């Protein structure tokens, strides 16, 4: 009984903390993107989506912004018509699709 209560308490704490951790990552990504756009190193997300939305192959369900090697990358999570999840990596400066990975 004590173990069950302890498990419930721990799961509750994890659930309470998880949204703030996810929010922090999103805030960090948006701050990085904003600064990169201001410096002219990347295009704004809206501009990227205008250029590549029809080539993404489905519905965008998530986006991340990160530095990989020597360039800024938008990583789109995309669900295609069959329900398959894809990660589509797009160069943030040129809007060129660099890679697709299916899951």
C-alpha positions, -999 to 999 in steps of 0.1 A, spaced: 0 0 0 28 24 9 47 15 -23 15 22 -44 10 56 -27 47 65 -32 44 55 -69 13 76 -74 30 106 -57 62 102 -78 41 99 -111 21 130 -101 53 150 -95 68 139 -128 35 148 -146 35 182 -129 71 189 -139 70 176 -174 50 204 -190 74 230 -176 104 211 -191 87 209 -225 78 246 -223 114 255 -215 126 236 -247 101 254 -268 110 288 -254 147 280 -259 140 271 -295 120 302 -302 147 324 -286 174 308 -307 154 312 -338 145 348 -331 182 357 -326 193 338 -357 166 355 -378 177 389 -364 213 382 -373 203 372 -408 215 336 -403 180 320 -407 146 327 -423 116 330 -400 95 299 -395 66 315 -414 88 320 -444 102 285 -443 67 270 -441 55 291 -470 84 277 -491 83 240 -480 48 232 -467 37 214 -499 70 194 -500 68 182 -464 44 153 -473 18 157 -446 6 176 -415 32 194 -394 27 183 -357 59 197 -343 90 218 -350 124 222 -334 151 247 -341 188 237 -336 223 242 -347 237 211 -364 273 212 -376 277 247 -392 241 256 -399 207 263 -384 181 236 -390 143 235 -386 133 199 -378 97 193 -386 77 164 -372 52 155 -400 24 129 -401 17 116 -436 -17 104 -449 -10 69 -438 -3 80 -402 35 75 -404 57 100 -385 85 117 -404 113 140 -393 121 165 -421 152 186 -417 152 219 -435 181 244 -438 170 275 -420 189 299 -442 179 285 -476 147 265 -470 163 235 -487 151 201 -475 182 183 -463 169 149 -451 138 129 -443 137 101 -416 107 79 -413 97 63 -380 
